[in-house]
Amino acid sequence: MKRLEFGSYLTINHRGERIRLFIPPKPPVSSDLMFSAEERKTLAGTLFSLGRLEGTTKLSEIGEKLWNLTKLREICDSLVAENLEGSIYDYFLGICEPDDQNHGSRFKSDLMVISHEFDLHMNLLQSKRADLRGFWSETKERIGFLGGVVNRPGGFLGRGSAGLSSVPPPEEEIEKGLENLLEHLFQNRLRLDPIDSVAIFFGMMWMLNPFGRGTGIVARSISLALLRREGLMSHSVIGLSRSIIKNEHRLHEALSLLRNTGDWEAWTAGFAEMVSEAARTTESFNLKVSRMYFADKEAASALGRPAESIHRIIDVVFENPVFTSNFLVSKTGLTPATVNKSLKHMVELSVIRETTSKKRGRIFQHEELMKLFGAETGPIDDDR
């Protein structure tokens, strides 16, 4: 729905180009939103997809493992979304050998930073409003405001209807915008459906773009935290980053439409479609992991006596699919001799394979799980 007034632009000249700094208004409340029948159908479908994922994860015998794997999957996708390079293999290996700086140290560092942000936001929204206000200040110090800076990659938000590049507002306007978001998150949310509230938060964050490239990580992780706070994802984590990467062009078009018309209904429905898609792909990922896990345990059971030790190793492997024998000893409490015998059985069963040819310090990986994980978290090929 097009609104008569929606935000404003501050036009400046920068290096011979006219630049428009967009200043959004306060987020809407429920009385402002008038969804069409088709848009309401989309929103209902998203709630169904989230509910189905939540139910299947909660009832799964390995629900905690699925939570950990999908959480890491989303964090790794954040690296892809920010165009950071690295190997998930090196990351897992870095957990096994934390003192070895040769194994993906930069990737591990990037991943740890994003993981820290993710955990921070997951817990943040359980706290008081004053804590969130402090969070904006801390994030500003940690990442830095982009406000009004137009000569940095990622600062442009696309071109408006007049063909002028649009960038975030000046810093003082960002401060006002974040204050409006505080009100939205802690006061108006009770007058909005959960999906509406998250979509509005995400749209406002993109329009304000307070932290430059860091805004994407903050917006995605807090959006997931909001869904968790509303009880829609207490046992699961959807792959929101992957869905956003896949639909990035469409998202930018919707954002441009939102800035120029104030059509929150169309934006919310489009965002809900991405959330629904993320829920469905996550459910598929969980199902494949579960089938793999129980198939491996069934194969081990056929060995008889060694099965008990192998089962304990499988439990660890499905949390860290790249590992060493020493790592398994520390995690399972089994003796080195028992671990090595079990690994031999698992190699013979084709459950795992050795990635080195050393007699000592051997490295193994769960081949099929890594293939699945890599397929879900690697860079997207448009022709795939």
Helices and strands as residue ranges (DSSP letters): E 8-14, E 17-23, G 30-32, H 37-59, H 63-81, H 88-96, H 105-124, H 129-143, E 165-167, H 171-186, G 188-191, H 194-208, H 214-229, H 240-246, H 248-261, H 264-301, H 307-317, E 322-324, H 325-332, H 336-348, E 353-354, E 363-365, H 367-377
